[in-house]
Amino acid sequence: MADAVTTAWTPRGSWAGILASGAFGAAGQPGITIEARDGLGIASLIAGEGRDEVLTQALQRRTGLG
């Protein structure tokens, strides 16, 4: 019988292992700075046609956001 294997799962962001933090752009030119920020999330909310107000009210009740 095979030995039991225990795996510890570690949460990681969707860009883990892909995103390289740092400054990017041509030498001597303004560029951009990229920095990973963990612990953030993005949500998309879509209301059916004519249901915008229902979605707005549900968000206000559950989150307090307007």
C-alpha positions in Angstrom: 0.0 0.0 0.0 1.3 3.5 -0.9 2.3 5.9 1.9 -0.2 8.7 2.6 0.8 12.1 1.1 -0.1 15.3 2.8 -0.3 18.4 0.7 -0.4 21.9 2.2 -2.2 24.3 -0.1 -1.0 27.9 0.1 -3.3 30.7 -1.3 -1.7 32.8 -4.0 -2.7 35.6 -6.3 -3.6 35.0 -10.0 -0.4 36.7 -11.1 1.9 34.6 -8.9 4.9 33.4 -10.9 4.0 35.6 -13.8 4.2 39.3 -12.7 7.6 40.8 -12.3 7.6 43.9 -10.1 9.8 46.8 -11.2 10.2 49.8 -13.5 9.7 49.3 -17.2 10.2 51.5 -20.2 13.0 52.7 -22.5 16.1 54.0 -20.9 15.9 57.7 -20.1 12.2 57.9 -20.9 9.2 58.0 -18.5 7.9 54.5 -18.0 5.7 52.7 -15.6 6.2 51.0 -12.3 4.5 47.7 -11.6 4.0 46.4 -8.1 2.0 43.3 -7.1 -0.6 43.9 -4.4 -1.9 40.7 -2.7 -5.2 40.4 -0.9 -7.3 42.4 -3.3 -10.2 41.1 -5.3 -12.3 42.2 -8.2 -16.0 41.5 -8.7 -18.3 42.1 -11.7 -21.9 42.6 -11.0 -24.4 42.6 -13.9 -28.1 43.5 -13.6 -30.6 42.2 -16.0 -32.3 44.6 -18.3 -34.4 47.1 -16.3 -33.1 45.7 -12.9 -30.4 48.3 -12.1 -32.4 49.6 -9.2 -32.9 46.2 -7.7 -29.1 45.5 -7.8 -28.4 48.9 -6.3 -30.8 48.3 -3.4 -29.4 44.8 -2.8 -25.8 46.2 -2.6 -26.9 49.0 -0.2 -28.6 46.4 2.1 -25.7 44.0 2.1 -22.7 46.2 2.0 -23.9 49.7 2.9 -22.4 51.0 -0.4 -24.4 53.2 -2.7 
